[in-house]
């Protein structure tokens, strides 16, 4: 198969396994491109992309913008804090106003789950979900799986544990869908208060003992505590959380194998992961960031090729 | 759908040897020359020429690269299908080098146009030449002509030139297919 089965990237849930493989193979080629001295290709010179961010983001926004520019697309950026949204404009009106300026694709981050799906039903543009509330963050999950594939050769059959605040994490949900689709075994690990009820129904295991989880896994994806989303107290203190669910060098060295450490960022050093672990050779955190650009180039290229002229 | 043999295995072999000699005549030791095969099918011609130059004419070292032009094509979003990329592998600099682009069939010239754009990402070559095994005369959309040509053929738009290689398709043979 040489094209995506979807016209928007709203979530991993809507993709097929073959879509993921196509994105990875295309990303392989873009990774070669971004390691050249001239890191740009002219493919999307007649495409205009709007990056609409209703929520703060540094890494994802930069990564998308860089990916778009490397593909020679025209890029406009929009952040809600400086916009008419503050003056009471609706989401559809805001986006339709932008689209009337002949924009072909919208990359959107929004605090409400399902915002991308809603938008895709009401506007004529290709939508890429760059994170919608606690729902999905598909490009992050794609680059995470791509980084695992790069380090371990394959995702199928690998044991991956996602540690931390699963309840509020769109990264966790997208990762679970992506990893399961590719045939990996997945467990989630964290304080019971931060594990969603019935998470087992997604086909993942639950572990509340970090050491046991690490002994089982090939890859540990460490998530941060999303303090901005914690409306009540889910654990007594940050110190206690770190003691039970923080990864440090001593703990890793006591395992009988060398596991791969990932983190989607931003890292709270000394909380979920210590500095010596984050900067160790077991960590592929910076590879994830580099791969993010190649993955986003692949997603945008493949979606743009489905936009009719 | 009819097809006729344009070149047999023996003829292809003779032509490849002639092209190798022509390259040798102009580039001698290949110290300042690099060969770049275009994906997906120019690479077979490039690899064969490289093998002949090394094994039969004693050229010690040739830089051989593989270039994929997908992201530089001018027909993005113009067809029904997504343009699928293949591997690029150029692990040397082409700055101030003589570059020989190698493809199997030269038709409209658009692939070569894309290849010339793509080459700019790898440096500024001192000179770029084009070698095509089959040159389809009267079919060009752009002012592009080969410096080295294997065989010139007159084919109308409804016809297709199909080049097959032993390593990929089981035998060396070139067909002219009437679609």
Boltz contact constraints between the chains, C-beta under 6 A:
constraints:
  - contact:
      token1: [A, 2]
      token2: [B, 82]
      max_distance: 6.0
  - contact:
      token1: [A, 2]
      token2: [B, 84]
      max_distance: 6.0
  - contact:
      token1: [A, 3]
      token2: [B, 82]
      max_distance: 6.0
  - contact:
      token1: [A, 29]
      token2: [B, 85]
      max_distance: 6.0
  - contact:
      token1: [A, 32]
      token2: [B, 88]
      max_distance: 6.0
  - contact:
      token1: [A, 36]
      token2: [B, 121]
      max_distance: 6.0
  - contact:
      token1: [A, 38]
      token2: [B, 121]
      max_distance: 6.0
  - contact:
      token1: [A, 41]
      token2: [B, 71]
      max_distance: 6.0
  - contact:
      token1: [A, 43]
      token2: [B, 71]
      max_distance: 6.0
  - contact:
      token1: [A, 43]
      token2: [B, 76]
      max_distance: 6.0
  - contact:
      token1: [A, 305]
      token2: [B, 77]
      max_distance: 6.0
  - contact:
      token1: [A, 305]
      token2: [B, 82]
      max_distance: 6.0
  - contact:
      token1: [A, 309]
      token2: [B, 77]
      max_distance: 6.0
